[in-house]
Amino acid sequence: MKQEDQLPAMSEAALVEVLSSSLYPGAEKNSVVMVLAYCQAAHLDPMLKPVHIVPIWNAKAKKMQDTVMPGIGLYRIQAARTGQYAGISDPEYGPPITAKLGGVDVTYPEWCRVTVKRQMSNGLVAEFTANERWLENYATAGKDTIAPNTMWKRRAFAQLAKCAEAQALRKAFPEVGSAPTADEMEGKTFEEAPRDVTPQRQREPEPEALPPYSDDLLKENIAKWQPLVDANRTSPEHLIAIISSKYTLSQAQIEKIQNLKAIDGDAA
């Protein structure tokens, strides 16, 4: 039985009101409606709070934008439902580092490693390890500062452990989805339009300009070409094509060559 089939009959407006006053207090009504639509599309019980409303900076709109994202709890539930979830290791941390970020003193682990186990169809248990670094994951207090926000400053170890666990669950159970969790995206920037990463075709270099064909050389060769044209051993078009492959002909020069016509009555 699907989760939504277990819910009592309730109008959408009433359900939005319940969610707004209990699980998502202070959230905009439209954001709660997005949560409900997300859960309905994914066949999830919204009362279990499988997703979170995360304000993310929209670089194009230049404002904060509420975005619905899965929580780490949803990944855990989906992994358990496969019947192949074989456990998870305790988080391992790298050496603690104390630094000043944006004028704020903070102590954080350099990295965190988590391993998720999955029982494969052949009975063997495979291990999937994720290693995440704090500096690559922490959320800033604002778009114009590198200082961590309150949660990442107060729970520097626990927040990174969630990110490492989410990555390990995605590796072990790709069917849970590829969307980042709310903990991973908090404080990040939302790029509305995807970047075009298609390799650009290199423009072919412009051909080098050919030297002009001198009038003196043309005058000298006209006398040589006329007998050949008269004998049908060449043609003005053929001569123009050959010369144009090496030189630049002016319109006047082209017309002079075109006037080289075979004299009627001459031998072919």
C-alpha positions, 0 to 999 in steps of 0.5 A: 500500500502506498503511503498516500493511501494510508492518509485520511481524506483531507482537502489540499487546502486543509493539508497545506494549513496543517503542514504550514503550522506544524512541519514547515512553520514560517514557510510561504504558502506557495512553498508548502504547496510545492512540498505537497506536489513533490510528495504526491508525484513521488508517492511520499507521505508529507507528514513524515517530512521527507523533503525540506524547503531550502532558500537558495540564492538565485543568481539570475533573479538576484534573490533568495528562492525557496526550493524543495529538496530531499532530506537525508531521512528520505534517502535512508527510507528509500535505501531500507525499502530495497531490502538490501540495506546492510548497514552504515559505518560511523563517520570517520573524520580527518584532523580538526582545523581551526581557521578564520573564515569571513572574520569568524573563528571556526573549527571543522574536520578537514574531511569526513568518510562514510561507508554504506553496505549493500547486500548484492543479489549473489549474497555478497555485501558490497561497500560504498565509501564517500569522502567529503571535505568540509570546505567544499560543502559548508554553507555560508552565512550570505552570498557576500561572505565566506563565513559559515552559517550558524548551523555549519559553525555550531555543528561542523562535524554533524553537518559534514557527516550528513553530506558524506552519508548522502553521497554514500547512499547515492553510490550504494543505491543509485535508485534513490535518486541523484538530487542533492539533499537539503543539507548539501544545498543549503547556502548554495547558489541556484543557476537557473539556466544550465551551462552549455558544456558542448565543445565549441567547434573551432573556426577554420582560419581565413584563407590567406589573401592571394597576390594580385595578377600583374597587368604586364604579365596578363598582357604578355600571356594574352598573346600566348593564350589566344592560339591555344584558345583558337585551337580549342586546347584551352578555354577562358574559363579554364585559364581563369580557374588556374590563375585564380588558384594562385593570384587575385584577378581584377574584374577588368582582367577577368573580362579580358580573358573572357574575350579570348574566343576561338575564331570561327573556322579554325581547326578544332 
